[in-house]
Amino acid sequence: MTGVVLGVDVGGTTTAAGLVTAAGEVLLEAQVPTHGAGPGRALETITELIESLRDEAVRRGTTIEGIGVGVPGIVEPESGRIGNEIHHVPELAGRPLASLLAARFDVPVFVDNDVNALALAEWTFGTARGVRSLVVLAAGTGFGAGIVLDGRLVRGARGFGGEFGHAPVKFDGRPCWCGGRGCLAVYASGRGIAEAARERAGRSGAEPSMDADPGAVTAALVFRRAAEGDSVAAAVIDEACWALGAMIATIVNGLNPEAVLVTGGVAASFATLEPRILAFAAEHALERALTGTTVRIVPGDKRVTMRGPAALVLYELERRSERATSSARPGGGRPRGYGADE
Ligand SMILES: [Zn+2]
């Protein structure tokens, strides 16, 4: 690749974009409020942001080889259409974003779930570079995950591949905002931890630090109070660590990847409790399986989120050239149905 790729990370609050080299270096970046152009106008925001970076690339004489967009929702793998599960940017639901942008900017455009893109970035540029299989768990306000297995991103039949945040860790657990019950997200996401603390503090009535202003209770505060010895906060955090450990064990036993990386906004807090989380994981994982998996908890870097969608472009362009090579070989070029590609 001689030029750069343009990565756009669409968040519920902020959309960040950048020109990224094949080595993952961010040459130029910009960020704007997702709804700065008004409610329901995220598509205009995305388009204008791409336009301004494209113009800058032209001024520098740099070619844009492709555009990648990460969105906080499910993307249907075949059509590239955004699903209904995109609650923070609902105006993008049902939009064929990749084809809209490709028509406008005349370069290949790829759109995927933001945590799938993040997993590709960790695999392409990050500490997990070179492994054959990797699971990234992203503990933020919600709880996302991305799976790379045997060198391929796992999207699943409808784009839900990697939704470990909504896998149950407790069958009779608290109801989840997804409609399920006892999901990992209810215990180990920022929103889940804050809600659990508010609920427990309300019940006990004995923790003025936590229920004086329920709106002010954040996951970071709950971690801090737990470290200071607050019993309600400590119980919530203990449950969060156990839930995360159990999910790591599920992944180790079910997929046995070379690496599991826990990242995202809450990961900095989890990192201080890493030995405890790993002990919970060891309690549930098959011993020999766990020895083959390296588990790391690394705080996410909010400044380089555009590297995810940039990695998505590199990944898809590479796949495209693999396909072209295999169809040029004798016997290649057969129709690609089930299992033909992977
Ligand atoms: Zn759920």
Boltz pocket constraint, residues with backbone or C-beta under 6 A from the ligand:
constraints:
  - pocket:
      binder: B
      contacts: [[A, 165], [A, 166], [A, 167], [A, 176], [A, 177], [A, 178], [A, 179], [A, 180], [A, 181], [A, 183], [A, 185]]
      max_distance: 6.0
